Amino acid sequence: MVKIEAVTKSFGAHTLFKDLTLEFPRGRLTVIMGPSGCGKSTLLRCINFLELFDNGKISIGDLSVGWQEGEVARLSGDKRVILQKMRLKTGMVFQSFNLFPHLTVLENVTLAPTQVKKMNPREASLMGKHILQRVGLAQKMDVYPSKLSGGQQQRVAIARSLAMQPEVMLYDEPTSQLDPQLVDEVFSVMRELDHEGMTQIVVTHHEQFARETACRVLRFTDGTFKWST
């Protein structure tokens, strides 16, 4: 599903990873772990092209794009079109919820499908209601974010990403801002998506979740990523 080939990413003189080659399996949940600042979040951001890598190649499903050292500053129009198509294949859930406070839960979930994908509002509403039911928030669709707990807001953020019908879900420390008693609300949704066969890549520090749920764990140690089971 997600294939990374010889990807290098640096910030100035600091290289986070060099010639990195990895594959993430389709339909499985993979966890990435490691100390803060090691490059876990940057790797996720490279997968959905919020951050452009220096050189290498990334494939998502049947699409792939890559470039050589120095080419990133002048990518061709064709590559930018492919890059945008690949970005739409991923859903990203961040540490902060980033919900629109003036919109209801359902409006938050349906905004992107109607604005970006030009989906019919009625169809988007029906889809949004179904997704909110999947994440356990069917009773909250007309509520504003300020009336929700942190765990509920993060589940709305997951629902919002799912509404774009991605092939891959990416999570960057999705429970780091939650009280401990709310963490499992979010992990339960991710476990359910795993049972449904959604491809998921999760950056987290929660060892128990990794042991119990992940098909594999990618650990960042001494400047390199290593797989563990």
Stockholm file with secondary structure:
# STOCKHOLM 1.0

chainA/1-229         MVKIEAVTKSFGAHTLFKDLTLEFPRGRLTVIMGPSGCGKSTLLRCINFLELFDNGKISIGDLSVGWQEGEVARLSGDKRVILQKMRLKTGMVFQSFNLFPHLTVLENVTLAPTQVKKMNPREASLMGKHILQRVGLAQKMDVYPSKLSGGQQQRVAIARSLAMQPEVMLYDEPTSQLDPQLVDEVFSVMRELDHEGMTQIVVTHHEQFARETACRVLRFTDGTFKWST
#=GR chainA/1-229 SS CEEEEEEEEEETTEEEEEEEEEEECTTCEEEEECCTTSSHHHHHHHHTTSSCCSEEEEEETTEEEEECTTCGGGCCHHHHHHHHHHHTTEEEECSSCCCCTTSCHHHHHHHHHHHTSCCCHHHHHHHHHHHHHHTTCGGGTTSCGGGSCHHHHHHHHHHHHHTTCCSEEEEESTTTTSCHHHHHHHHHHHHHHHHHTCEEEEECCCHHHHHHHCSEEEEEETTEEEEEC
#=GC SS_cons         CEEEEEEEEEETTEEEEEEEEEEECTTCEEEEECCTTSSHHHHHHHHTTSSCCSEEEEEETTEEEEECTTCGGGCCHHHHHHHHHHHTTEEEECSSCCCCTTSCHHHHHHHHHHHTSCCCHHHHHHHHHHHHHHTTCGGGTTSCGGGSCHHHHHHHHHHHHHTTCCSEEEEESTTTTSCHHHHHHHHHHHHHHHHHTCEEEEECCCHHHHHHHCSEEEEEETTEEEEEC
//
